[in-house]
Amino acid sequence: VSKSNFKYMYWSMSQQLAHHTVNGCPVNSGDLMGSGTISGPTPDSFGSMLELTWRGEKPIKMADGTERKFINDNDTVIMRGYCEKDGTRIGFGEVKTKLLPVFEPKKNK
């Protein structure tokens, strides 16, 4: 539902790393850094359901015809990423998960 680009990030990863370390965050070799939500300048490049649906005010139509304001129980979320420069593309695979309903234990009577 969203396609964005790291070029829209306000801070580079080097700047984010510096921000962490200057503030006392212990960072070690091999640690992974996450950028957080990447949002672009156009509605189809917004980086979260909150932005895509204008806080739930404007539902978006999914490929199967259903509408979403937010991610629902039992929805599957897939994130894919890659880098590309001068015709060379390196893929990072995908992260895929299913949002399960909240477990509510039965109350004793």
Biopython code that builds the backbone (N, CA, C, O; Angstrom):
import numpy as np
from Bio.PDB.StructureBuilder import StructureBuilder

atoms = [
    (1, "VAL", "N", (0.814, -1.206, 0.000)),
    (1, "VAL", "CA", (0.000, 0.000, 0.000)),
    (1, "VAL", "C", (0.852, 1.261, 0.000)),
    (1, "VAL", "O", (0.337, 2.358, -0.215)),
    (2, "SER", "N", (2.157, 1.112, 0.240)),
    (2, "SER", "CA", (3.028, 2.282, 0.276)),
    (2, "SER", "C", (4.359, 1.964, -0.382)),
    (2, "SER", "O", (4.910, 0.878, -0.198)),
    (3, "LYS", "N", (4.872, 2.914, -1.148)),
    (3, "LYS", "CA", (6.206, 2.783, -1.744)),
    (3, "LYS", "C", (6.927, 4.096, -1.492)),
    (3, "LYS", "O", (6.540, 5.143, -2.012)),
    (4, "SER", "N", (7.973, 4.026, -0.693)),
    (4, "SER", "CA", (8.715, 5.237, -0.388)),
    (4, "SER", "C", (10.173, 5.055, -0.761)),
    (4, "SER", "O", (10.542, 4.062, -1.388)),
    (5, "ASN", "N", (10.997, 6.011, -0.377)),
    (5, "ASN", "CA", (12.387, 5.998, -0.779)),
    (5, "ASN", "C", (13.216, 6.634, 0.328)),
    (5, "ASN", "O", (12.823, 7.654, 0.894)),
    (6, "PHE", "N", (14.354, 6.038, 0.634)),
    (6, "PHE", "CA", (15.205, 6.553, 1.708)),
    (6, "PHE", "C", (15.701, 7.973, 1.431)),
    (6, "PHE", "O", (16.110, 8.678, 2.353)),
    (7, "LYS", "N", (15.665, 8.390, 0.178)),
    (7, "LYS", "CA", (16.125, 9.747, -0.144)),
    (7, "LYS", "C", (15.266, 10.808, 0.541)),
    (7, "LYS", "O", (15.674, 11.967, 0.619)),
    (8, "TYR", "N", (14.079, 10.433, 1.041)),
    (8, "TYR", "CA", (13.209, 11.384, 1.727)),
    (8, "TYR", "C", (13.517, 11.507, 3.222)),
    (8, "TYR", "O", (12.878, 12.291, 3.924)),
    (9, "MET", "N", (14.478, 10.747, 3.701)),
    (9, "MET", "CA", (14.816, 10.824, 5.127)),
    (9, "MET", "C", (15.443, 12.175, 5.449)),
    (9, "MET", "O", (16.222, 12.720, 4.667)),
    (10, "TYR", "N", (15.089, 12.696, 6.603)),
    (10, "TYR", "CA", (15.625, 13.985, 7.046)),
    (10, "TYR", "C", (17.091, 13.837, 7.461)),
    (10, "TYR", "O", (17.928, 14.680, 7.136)),
    (11, "TRP", "N", (17.389, 12.741, 8.192)),
    (11, "TRP", "CA", (18.763, 12.470, 8.636)),
    (11, "TRP", "C", (19.289, 11.240, 7.918)),
    (11, "TRP", "O", (18.549, 10.282, 7.694)),
    (12, "SER", "N", (20.579, 11.267, 7.554)),
    (12, "SER", "CA", (21.214, 10.080, 6.984)),
    (12, "SER", "C", (21.446, 9.067, 8.105)),
    (12, "SER", "O", (21.317, 9.406, 9.282)),
    (13, "MET", "N", (21.789, 7.826, 7.746)),
    (13, "MET", "CA", (22.076, 6.820, 8.778)),
    (13, "MET", "C", (23.310, 7.207, 9.583)),
    (13, "MET", "O", (23.372, 6.926, 10.780)),
    (14, "SER", "N", (24.297, 7.848, 8.950)),
    (14, "SER", "CA", (25.478, 8.305, 9.688)),
    (14, "SER", "C", (25.088, 9.333, 10.746)),
    (14, "SER", "O", (25.605, 9.304, 11.863)),
    (15, "GLN", "N", (24.184, 10.235, 10.399)),
    (15, "GLN", "CA", (23.714, 11.234, 11.358)),
    (15, "GLN", "C", (22.911, 10.583, 12.480)),
    (15, "GLN", "O", (23.023, 10.980, 13.639)),
    (16, "GLN", "N", (22.094, 9.575, 12.131)),
    (16, "GLN", "CA", (21.316, 8.874, 13.154)),
    (16, "GLN", "C", (22.241, 8.123, 14.114)),
    (16, "GLN", "O", (22.014, 8.118, 15.324)),
    (17, "LEU", "N", (23.277, 7.492, 13.575)),
    (17, "LEU", "CA", (24.254, 6.793, 14.406)),
    (17, "LEU", "C", (24.947, 7.779, 15.345)),
    (17, "LEU", "O", (25.107, 7.500, 16.534)),
    (18, "ALA", "N", (25.357, 8.927, 14.814)),
    (18, "ALA", "CA", (25.999, 9.949, 15.651)),
    (18, "ALA", "C", (25.055, 10.421, 16.750)),
    (18, "ALA", "O", (25.474, 10.600, 17.893)),
    (19, "HIS", "N", (23.805, 10.619, 16.414)),
    (19, "HIS", "CA", (22.805, 11.048, 17.397)),
    (19, "HIS", "C", (22.688, 10.032, 18.541)),
    (19, "HIS", "O", (22.645, 10.406, 19.713)),
    (20, "HIS", "N", (22.640, 8.757, 18.187)),
    (20, "HIS", "CA", (22.561, 7.707, 19.213)),
    (20, "HIS", "C", (23.776, 7.724, 20.129)),
    (20, "HIS", "O", (23.644, 7.738, 21.353)),
    (21, "THR", "N", (24.959, 7.723, 19.526)),
    (21, "THR", "CA", (26.180, 7.592, 20.334)),
    (21, "THR", "C", (26.440, 8.831, 21.186)),
    (21, "THR", "O", (26.892, 8.706, 22.325)),
    (22, "VAL", "N", (26.167, 10.005, 20.666)),
    (22, "VAL", "CA", (26.372, 11.243, 21.434)),
    (22, "VAL", "C", (25.464, 11.266, 22.664)),
    (22, "VAL", "O", (25.807, 11.857, 23.689)),
    (23, "ASN", "N", (24.313, 10.622, 22.552)),
    (23, "ASN", "CA", (23.368, 10.600, 23.660)),
    (23, "ASN", "C", (23.565, 9.394, 24.587)),
    (23, "ASN", "O", (22.731, 9.136, 25.455)),
    (24, "GLY", "N", (24.661, 8.662, 24.403)),
    (24, "GLY", "CA", (25.001, 7.596, 25.336)),
    (24, "GLY", "C", (24.485, 6.211, 24.992)),
    (24, "GLY", "O", (24.621, 5.291, 25.799)),
    (25, "CYS", "N", (23.905, 6.041, 23.832)),
    (25, "CYS", "CA", (23.400, 4.729, 23.429)),
    (25, "CYS", "C", (24.586, 3.841, 23.063)),
    (25, "CYS", "O", (25.374, 4.201, 22.188)),
    (26, "PRO", "N", (24.728, 2.688, 23.715)),
    (26, "PRO", "CA", (25.848, 1.811, 23.371)),
    (26, "PRO", "C", (25.612, 1.136, 22.020)),
    (26, "PRO", "O", (24.627, 0.419, 21.843)),
    (27, "VAL", "N", (26.507, 1.365, 21.080)),
    (27, "VAL", "CA", (26.408, 0.776, 19.748)),
    (27, "VAL", "C", (27.658, -0.058, 19.514)),
    (27, "VAL", "O", (28.775, 0.407, 19.740)),
    (28, "ASN", "N", (27.466, -1.287, 19.061)),
    (28, "ASN", "CA", (28.581, -2.204, 18.831)),
    (28, "ASN", "C", (28.653, -2.627, 17.374)),
    (28, "ASN", "O", (27.666, -2.529, 16.645)),
    (29, "SER", "N", (29.803, -3.091, 16.955)),
    (29, "SER", "CA", (29.956, -3.629, 15.598)),
    (29, "SER", "C", (28.949, -4.743, 15.390)),
    (29, "SER", "O", (28.771, -5.600, 16.256)),
    (30, "GLY", "N", (28.297, -4.732, 14.249)),
    (30, "GLY", "CA", (27.307, -5.759, 13.937)),
    (30, "GLY", "C", (25.890, -5.395, 14.337)),
    (30, "GLY", "O", (24.950, -6.081, 13.937)),
    (31, "ASP", "N", (25.707, -4.335, 15.115)),
    (31, "ASP", "CA", (24.352, -3.904, 15.485)),
    (31, "ASP", "C", (23.611, -3.434, 14.235)),
    (31, "ASP", "O", (24.208, -2.855, 13.327)),
    (32, "LEU", "N", (22.315, -3.687, 14.201)),
    (32, "LEU", "CA", (21.483, -3.224, 13.094)),
    (32, "LEU", "C", (20.815, -1.918, 13.483)),
    (32, "LEU", "O", (20.407, -1.738, 14.631)),
    (33, "MET", "N", (20.706, -1.018, 12.533)),
    (33, "MET", "CA", (20.027, 0.255, 12.762)),
    (33, "MET", "C", (18.748, 0.271, 11.924)),
    (33, "MET", "O", (18.741, -0.183, 10.780)),
    (34, "GLY", "N", (17.684, 0.789, 12.496)),
    (34, "GLY", "CA", (16.438, 0.969, 11.766)),
    (34, "GLY", "C", (16.178, 2.447, 11.566)),
    (34, "GLY", "O", (16.428, 3.254, 12.462)),
    (35, "SER", "N", (15.684, 2.801, 10.413)),
    (35, "SER", "CA", (15.470, 4.209, 10.091)),
    (35, "SER", "C", (14.184, 4.754, 10.684)),
    (35, "SER", "O", (14.056, 5.962, 10.886)),
    (36, "GLY", "N", (13.239, 3.883, 10.964)),
    (36, "GLY", "CA", (11.909, 4.362, 11.343)),
    (36, "GLY", "C", (11.082, 4.551, 10.086)),
    (36, "GLY", "O", (11.472, 4.121, 9.001)),
    (37, "THR", "N", (9.951, 5.190, 10.240)),
    (37, "THR", "CA", (9.031, 5.379, 9.125)),
    (37, "THR", "C", (9.623, 6.333, 8.090)),
    (37, "THR", "O", (10.122, 7.404, 8.433)),
    (38, "ILE", "N", (9.562, 5.934, 6.834)),
    (38, "ILE", "CA", (10.023, 6.791, 5.735)),
    (38, "ILE", "C", (8.791, 7.256, 4.973)),
    (38, "ILE", "O", (8.071, 6.447, 4.388)),
    (39, "SER", "N", (8.556, 8.542, 4.982)),
    (39, "SER", "CA", (7.425, 9.110, 4.267)),
    (39, "SER", "C", (7.918, 10.038, 3.176)),
    (39, "SER", "O", (8.823, 10.844, 3.393)),
    (40, "GLY", "N", (7.318, 9.920, 2.000)),
    (40, "GLY", "CA", (7.680, 10.775, 0.881)),
    (40, "GLY", "C", (6.692, 11.923, 0.728)),
    (40, "GLY", "O", (5.807, 12.101, 1.566)),
    (41, "PRO", "N", (6.839, 12.694, -0.332)),
    (41, "PRO", "CA", (6.038, 13.905, -0.514)),
    (41, "PRO", "C", (4.645, 13.686, -1.096)),
    (41, "PRO", "O", (3.815, 14.594, -1.064)),
    (42, "THR", "N", (4.375, 12.480, -1.632)),
    (42, "THR", "CA", (3.077, 12.226, -2.258)),
    (42, "THR", "C", (2.287, 11.219, -1.438)),
    (42, "THR", "O", (2.878, 10.399, -0.734)),
    (43, "PRO", "N", (0.951, 11.265, -1.516)),
    (43, "PRO", "CA", (0.124, 10.360, -0.700)),
    (43, "PRO", "C", (0.477, 8.882, -0.831)),
    (43, "PRO", "O", (0.392, 8.150, 0.155)),
    (44, "ASP", "N", (0.873, 8.418, -2.027)),
    (44, "ASP", "CA", (1.203, 6.997, -2.179)),
    (44, "ASP", "C", (2.566, 6.649, -1.584)),
    (44, "ASP", "O", (2.937, 5.476, -1.544)),
    (45, "SER", "N", (3.323, 7.658, -1.118)),
    (45, "SER", "CA", (4.626, 7.391, -0.515)),
    (45, "SER", "C", (4.623, 7.631, 0.996)),
    (45, "SER", "O", (5.675, 7.582, 1.633)),
    (46, "PHE", "N", (3.446, 7.890, 1.570)),
    (46, "PHE", "CA", (3.377, 8.033, 3.021)),
    (46, "PHE", "C", (3.752, 6.700, 3.649)),
    (46, "PHE", "O", (3.450, 5.647, 3.088)),
    (47, "GLY", "N", (4.407, 6.731, 4.809)),
    (47, "GLY", "CA", (5.021, 5.535, 5.363)),
    (47, "GLY", "C", (4.237, 4.781, 6.414)),
    (47, "GLY", "O", (4.740, 3.785, 6.934)),
    (48, "SER", "N", (3.038, 5.201, 6.752)),
    (48, "SER", "CA", (2.280, 4.482, 7.772)),
    (48, "SER", "C", (0.797, 4.521, 7.438)),
    (48, "SER", "O", (0.343, 5.380, 6.682)),
    (49, "MET", "N", (0.053, 3.590, 8.004)),
    (49, "MET", "CA", (-1.397, 3.585, 7.805)),
    (49, "MET", "C", (-2.022, 4.864, 8.373)),
    (49, "MET", "O", (-3.009, 5.368, 7.837)),
    (50, "LEU", "N", (-1.453, 5.374, 9.439)),
    (50, "LEU", "CA", (-1.956, 6.609, 10.038)),
    (50, "LEU", "C", (-1.897, 7.757, 9.033)),
    (50, "LEU", "O", (-2.845, 8.532, 8.908)),
    (51, "GLU", "N", (-0.771, 7.860, 8.314)),
    (51, "GLU", "CA", (-0.629, 8.901, 7.296)),
    (51, "GLU", "C", (-1.445, 8.587, 6.046)),
    (51, "GLU", "O", (-2.115, 9.463, 5.498)),
    (52, "LEU", "N", (-1.386, 7.333, 5.599)),
    (52, "LEU", "CA", (-2.092, 6.945, 4.368)),
    (52, "LEU", "C", (-3.587, 7.191, 4.454)),
    (52, "LEU", "O", (-4.218, 7.541, 3.456)),
    (53, "THR", "N", (-4.164, 7.011, 5.644)),
    (53, "THR", "CA", (-5.623, 7.146, 5.807)),
    (53, "THR", "C", (-6.033, 8.444, 6.495)),
    (53, "THR", "O", (-7.191, 8.606, 6.880)),
    (54, "TRP", "N", (-5.098, 9.358, 6.648)),
    (54, "TRP", "CA", (-5.388, 10.625, 7.334)),
    (54, "TRP", "C", (-6.058, 10.373, 8.676)),
    (54, "TRP", "O", (-7.166, 10.841, 8.940)),
    (55, "ARG", "N", (-5.333, 9.600, 9.542)),
    (55, "ARG", "CA", (-5.799, 9.254, 10.893)),
    (55, "ARG", "C", (-7.112, 8.467, 10.865)),
    (55, "ARG", "O", (-7.923, 8.578, 11.784)),
    (56, "GLY", "N", (-7.318, 7.686, 9.829)),
    (56, "GLY", "CA", (-8.514, 6.862, 9.720)),
    (56, "GLY", "C", (-9.698, 7.563, 9.083)),
    (56, "GLY", "O", (-10.773, 6.975, 8.968)),
    (57, "GLU", "N", (-9.524, 8.805, 8.668)),
    (57, "GLU", "CA", (-10.628, 9.567, 8.074)),
    (57, "GLU", "C", (-10.873, 9.213, 6.614)),
    (57, "GLU", "O", (-11.988, 9.380, 6.120)),
    (58, "LYS", "N", (-9.840, 8.723, 5.908)),
    (58, "LYS", "CA", (-9.954, 8.391, 4.489)),
    (58, "LYS", "C", (-9.469, 6.966, 4.266)),
    (58, "LYS", "O", (-8.276, 6.748, 4.057)),
    (59, "PRO", "N", (-10.385, 5.980, 4.306)),
    (59, "PRO", "CA", (-9.966, 4.587, 4.110)),
    (59, "PRO", "C", (-9.289, 4.407, 2.745)),
    (59, "PRO", "O", (-9.593, 5.119, 1.788)),
    (60, "ILE", "N", (-8.369, 3.444, 2.676)),
    (60, "ILE", "CA", (-7.733, 3.132, 1.404)),
    (60, "ILE", "C", (-8.271, 1.808, 0.890)),
    (60, "ILE", "O", (-8.584, 0.909, 1.670)),
    (61, "LYS", "N", (-8.375, 1.694, -0.416)),
    (61, "LYS", "CA", (-8.888, 0.467, -1.045)),
    (61, "LYS", "C", (-7.722, -0.473, -1.288)),
    (61, "LYS", "O", (-6.702, -0.087, -1.860)),
    (62, "MET", "N", (-7.888, -1.715, -0.843)),
    (62, "MET", "CA", (-6.864, -2.734, -1.028)),
    (62, "MET", "C", (-7.048, -3.421, -2.381)),
    (62, "MET", "O", (-8.078, -3.246, -3.033)),
    (63, "ALA", "N", (-6.058, -4.196, -2.799)),
    (63, "ALA", "CA", (-6.108, -4.879, -4.094)),
    (63, "ALA", "C", (-7.297, -5.828, -4.207)),
    (63, "ALA", "O", (-7.821, -6.040, -5.300)),
    (64, "ASP", "N", (-7.730, -6.405, -3.068)),
    (64, "ASP", "CA", (-8.855, -7.348, -3.110)),
    (64, "ASP", "C", (-10.215, -6.663, -3.020)),
    (64, "ASP", "O", (-11.243, -7.335, -2.946)),
    (65, "GLY", "N", (-10.226, -5.326, -3.027)),
    (65, "GLY", "CA", (-11.483, -4.585, -2.992)),
    (65, "GLY", "C", (-11.933, -4.153, -1.600)),
    (65, "GLY", "O", (-12.817, -3.305, -1.475)),
    (66, "THR", "N", (-11.338, -4.723, -0.555)),
    (66, "THR", "CA", (-11.699, -4.310, 0.802)),
    (66, "THR", "C", (-11.077, -2.951, 1.107)),
    (66, "THR", "O", (-10.193, -2.488, 0.387)),
    (67, "GLU", "N", (-11.542, -2.323, 2.169)),
    (67, "GLU", "CA", (-10.994, -1.041, 2.593)),
    (67, "GLU", "C", (-10.362, -1.173, 3.967)),
    (67, "GLU", "O", (-10.774, -2.002, 4.778)),
    (68, "ARG", "N", (-9.365, -0.352, 4.215)),
    (68, "ARG", "CA", (-8.695, -0.337, 5.513)),
    (68, "ARG", "C", (-8.505, 1.091, 5.970)),
    (68, "ARG", "O", (-8.181, 1.980, 5.182)),
    (69, "LYS", "N", (-8.716, 1.296, 7.270)),
    (69, "LYS", "CA", (-8.341, 2.549, 7.927)),
    (69, "LYS", "C", (-7.069, 2.307, 8.725)),
    (69, "LYS", "O", (-6.224, 3.192, 8.861)),
    (70, "PHE", "N", (-6.951, 1.099, 9.245)),
    (70, "PHE", "CA", (-5.796, 0.686, 10.038)),
    (70, "PHE", "C", (-5.544, -0.780, 9.737)),
    (70, "PHE", "O", (-6.342, -1.406, 9.038)),
    (71, "ILE", "N", (-4.475, -1.336, 10.236)),
    (71, "ILE", "CA", (-4.202, -2.760, 10.078)),
    (71, "ILE", "C", (-5.165, -3.508, 11.001)),
    (71, "ILE", "O", (-5.305, -3.152, 12.171)),
    (72, "ASN", "N", (-5.822, -4.533, 10.483)),
    (72, "ASN", "CA", (-6.807, -5.301, 11.249)),
    (72, "ASN", "C", (-6.231, -6.624, 11.742)),
    (72, "ASN", "O", (-5.230, -7.109, 11.215)),
    (73, "ASP", "N", (-6.872, -7.202, 12.758)),
    (73, "ASP", "CA", (-6.515, -8.548, 13.202)),
    (73, "ASP", "C", (-6.515, -9.484, 11.998)),
    (73, "ASP", "O", (-7.380, -9.389, 11.126)),
    (74, "ASN", "N", (-5.549, -10.379, 11.958)),
    (74, "ASN", "CA", (-5.377, -11.396, 10.918)),
    (74, "ASN", "C", (-4.889, -10.838, 9.577)),
    (74, "ASN", "O", (-4.777, -11.597, 8.615)),
    (75, "ASP", "N", (-4.597, -9.537, 9.483)),
    (75, "ASP", "CA", (-3.965, -8.995, 8.282)),
    (75, "ASP", "C", (-2.509, -9.459, 8.251)),
    (75, "ASP", "O", (-1.880, -9.614, 9.298)),
    (76, "THR", "N", (-1.982, -9.677, 7.056)),
    (76, "THR", "CA", (-0.571, -9.997, 6.881)),
    (76, "THR", "C", (0.129, -8.755, 6.338)),
    (76, "THR", "O", (-0.313, -8.161, 5.354)),
    (77, "VAL", "N", (1.213, -8.375, 6.981)),
    (77, "VAL", "CA", (2.004, -7.216, 6.570)),
    (77, "VAL", "C", (3.325, -7.716, 6.004)),
    (77, "VAL", "O", (4.016, -8.520, 6.630)),
    (78, "ILE", "N", (3.668, -7.235, 4.816)),
    (78, "ILE", "CA", (4.920, -7.623, 4.160)),
    (78, "ILE", "C", (5.702, -6.352, 3.838)),
    (78, "ILE", "O", (5.174, -5.423, 3.225)),
    (79, "MET", "N", (6.964, -6.322, 4.258)),
    (79, "MET", "CA", (7.849, -5.207, 3.906)),
    (79, "MET", "C", (9.000, -5.749, 3.079)),
    (79, "MET", "O", (9.616, -6.754, 3.431)),
    (80, "ARG", "N", (9.285, -5.067, 1.968)),
    (80, "ARG", "CA", (10.395, -5.436, 1.091)),
    (80, "ARG", "C", (11.264, -4.206, 0.864)),
    (80, "ARG", "O", (10.771, -3.078, 0.863)),
    (81, "GLY", "N", (12.550, -4.432, 0.674)),
    (81, "GLY", "CA", (13.438, -3.302, 0.417)),
    (81, "GLY", "C", (14.573, -3.684, -0.501)),
    (81, "GLY", "O", (14.959, -4.849, -0.596)),
    (82, "TYR", "N", (15.101, -2.679, -1.176)),
    (82, "TYR", "CA", (16.261, -2.889, -2.032)),
    (82, "TYR", "C", (16.991, -1.560, -2.238)),
    (82, "TYR", "O", (16.435, -0.487, -2.006)),
    (83, "CYS", "N", (18.225, -1.653, -2.670)),
    (83, "CYS", "CA", (19.017, -0.494, -3.079)),
    (83, "CYS", "C", (19.298, -0.641, -4.567)),
    (83, "CYS", "O", (19.469, -1.750, -5.074)),
    (84, "GLU", "N", (19.341, 0.485, -5.253)),
    (84, "GLU", "CA", (19.617, 0.436, -6.686)),
    (84, "GLU", "C", (20.429, 1.659, -7.079)),
    (84, "GLU", "O", (20.122, 2.783, -6.681)),
    (85, "LYS", "N", (21.478, 1.419, -7.872)),
    (85, "LYS", "CA", (22.287, 2.513, -8.387)),
    (85, "LYS", "C", (22.931, 2.073, -9.689)),
    (85, "LYS", "O", (23.495, 0.983, -9.784)),
    (86, "ASP", "N", (22.841, 2.926, -10.678)),
    (86, "ASP", "CA", (23.473, 2.675, -11.980)),
    (86, "ASP", "C", (23.120, 1.296, -12.536)),
    (86, "ASP", "O", (23.981, 0.607, -13.083)),
    (87, "GLY", "N", (21.866, 0.899, -12.398)),
    (87, "GLY", "CA", (21.410, -0.360, -12.953)),
    (87, "GLY", "C", (21.710, -1.595, -12.123)),
    (87, "GLY", "O", (21.312, -2.699, -12.497)),
    (88, "THR", "N", (22.406, -1.432, -11.001)),
    (88, "THR", "CA", (22.689, -2.563, -10.117)),
    (88, "THR", "C", (21.719, -2.505, -8.939)),
    (88, "THR", "O", (21.579, -1.474, -8.281)),
    (89, "ARG", "N", (21.058, -3.626, -8.689)),
    (89, "ARG", "CA", (20.039, -3.684, -7.633)),
    (89, "ARG", "C", (20.406, -4.765, -6.630)),
    (89, "ARG", "O", (20.709, -5.897, -7.007)),
    (90, "ILE", "N", (20.377, -4.410, -5.348)),
    (90, "ILE", "CA", (20.638, -5.354, -4.264)),
    (90, "ILE", "C", (19.380, -5.442, -3.421)),
    (90, "ILE", "O", (18.939, -4.444, -2.851)),
    (91, "GLY", "N", (18.799, -6.634, -3.338)),
    (91, "GLY", "CA", (17.581, -6.821, -2.563)),
    (91, "GLY", "C", (17.876, -7.256, -1.140)),
    (91, "GLY", "O", (18.866, -7.942, -0.885)),
    (92, "PHE", "N", (17.018, -6.858, -0.217)),
    (92, "PHE", "CA", (17.164, -7.228, 1.194)),
    (92, "PHE", "C", (16.136, -8.276, 1.617)),
    (92, "PHE", "O", (15.984, -8.550, 2.807)),
    (93, "GLY", "N", (15.437, -8.857, 0.659)),
    (93, "GLY", "CA", (14.428, -9.850, 1.004)),
    (93, "GLY", "C", (13.172, -9.193, 1.528)),
    (93, "GLY", "O", (12.877, -8.040, 1.214)),
    (94, "GLU", "N", (12.430, -9.946, 2.337)),
    (94, "GLU", "CA", (11.193, -9.400, 2.884)),
    (94, "GLU", "C", (11.004, -9.811, 4.332)),
    (94, "GLU", "O", (11.533, -10.824, 4.790)),
    (95, "VAL", "N", (10.244, -9.005, 5.029)),
    (95, "VAL", "CA", (9.804, -9.309, 6.387)),
    (95, "VAL", "C", (8.297, -9.466, 6.289)),
    (95, "VAL", "O", (7.616, -8.593, 5.752)),
    (96, "LYS", "N", (7.772, -10.572, 6.803)),
    (96, "LYS", "CA", (6.350, -10.869, 6.663)),
    (96, "LYS", "C", (5.810, -11.350, 8.001)),
    (96, "LYS", "O", (6.409, -12.212, 8.644)),
    (97, "THR", "N", (4.688, -10.795, 8.418)),
    (97, "THR", "CA", (4.080, -11.232, 9.670)),
    (97, "THR", "C", (2.569, -11.076, 9.609)),
    (97, "THR", "O", (2.043, -10.263, 8.850)),
    (98, "LYS", "N", (1.888, -11.863, 10.414)),
    (98, "LYS", "CA", (0.434, -11.799, 10.507)),
    (98, "LYS", "C", (0.073, -11.218, 11.863)),
    (98, "LYS", "O", (0.574, -11.674, 12.890)),
    (99, "LEU", "N", (-0.789, -10.218, 11.871)),
    (99, "LEU", "CA", (-1.229, -9.600, 13.111)),
    (99, "LEU", "C", (-2.312, -10.472, 13.741)),
    (99, "LEU", "O", (-3.415, -10.595, 13.208)),
    (100, "LEU", "N", (-1.982, -11.071, 14.874)),
    (100, "LEU", "CA", (-2.922, -11.956, 15.556)),
    (100, "LEU", "C", (-3.787, -11.171, 16.532)),
    (100, "LEU", "O", (-3.346, -10.162, 17.081)),
    (101, "PRO", "N", (-5.022, -11.631, 16.751)),
    (101, "PRO", "CA", (-5.894, -10.954, 17.715)),
    (101, "PRO", "C", (-5.303, -11.022, 19.126)),
    (101, "PRO", "O", (-4.518, -11.917, 19.438)),
    (102, "VAL", "N", (-5.686, -10.083, 19.958)),
    (102, "VAL", "CA", (-5.237, -10.070, 21.349)),
    (102, "VAL", "C", (-5.810, -11.289, 22.059)),
    (102, "VAL", "O", (-6.991, -11.606, 21.922)),
    (103, "PHE", "N", (-4.955, -11.967, 22.819)),
    (103, "PHE", "CA", (-5.412, -13.114, 23.604)),
    (103, "PHE", "C", (-6.060, -12.598, 24.882)),
    (103, "PHE", "O", (-5.435, -11.869, 25.653)),
    (104, "GLU", "N", (-7.293, -12.972, 25.098)),
    (104, "GLU", "CA", (-7.992, -12.577, 26.314)),
    (104, "GLU", "C", (-8.340, -13.841, 27.097)),
    (104, "GLU", "O", (-9.202, -14.613, 26.679)),
    (105, "PRO", "N", (-7.665, -14.055, 28.245)),
    (105, "PRO", "CA", (-7.965, -15.252, 29.031)),
    (105, "PRO", "C", (-9.398, -15.241, 29.537)),
    (105, "PRO", "O", (-9.971, -14.194, 29.837)),
    (106, "LYS", "N", (-9.962, -16.454, 29.622)),
    (106, "LYS", "CA", (-11.330, -16.564, 30.141)),
    (106, "LYS", "C", (-11.353, -16.236, 31.607)),
    (106, "LYS", "O", (-10.461, -16.619, 32.363)),
    (107, "LYS", "N", (-12.385, -15.520, 32.002)),
    (107, "LYS", "CA", (-12.523, -15.142, 33.420)),
    (107, "LYS", "C", (-13.258, -16.249, 34.166)),
    (107, "LYS", "O", (-14.203, -16.847, 33.651)),
    (108, "ASN", "N", (-12.800, -16.511, 35.405)),
    (108, "ASN", "CA", (-13.480, -17.484, 36.247)),
    (108, "ASN", "C", (-14.788, -16.887, 36.755)),
    (108, "ASN", "O", (-14.858, -15.701, 37.078)),
    (109, "LYS", "N", (-15.818, -17.720, 36.822)),
    (109, "LYS", "CA", (-17.122, -17.228, 37.316)),
    (109, "LYS", "C", (-17.241, -17.411, 38.792)),
    (109, "LYS", "O", (-18.264, -17.056, 39.378)),
]
sb = StructureBuilder()
sb.init_structure("model")
sb.init_model(0)
sb.init_chain("A")
sb.init_seg("    ")
for serial, (resi, resn, name, xyz) in enumerate(atoms, 1):
    if name == "N":
        sb.init_residue(resn, " ", resi, " ")
    sb.init_atom(name, np.array(xyz, "f"), 0.0, 1.0, " ", f" {name:<3s}", serial, name[0])
structure = sb.get_structure()
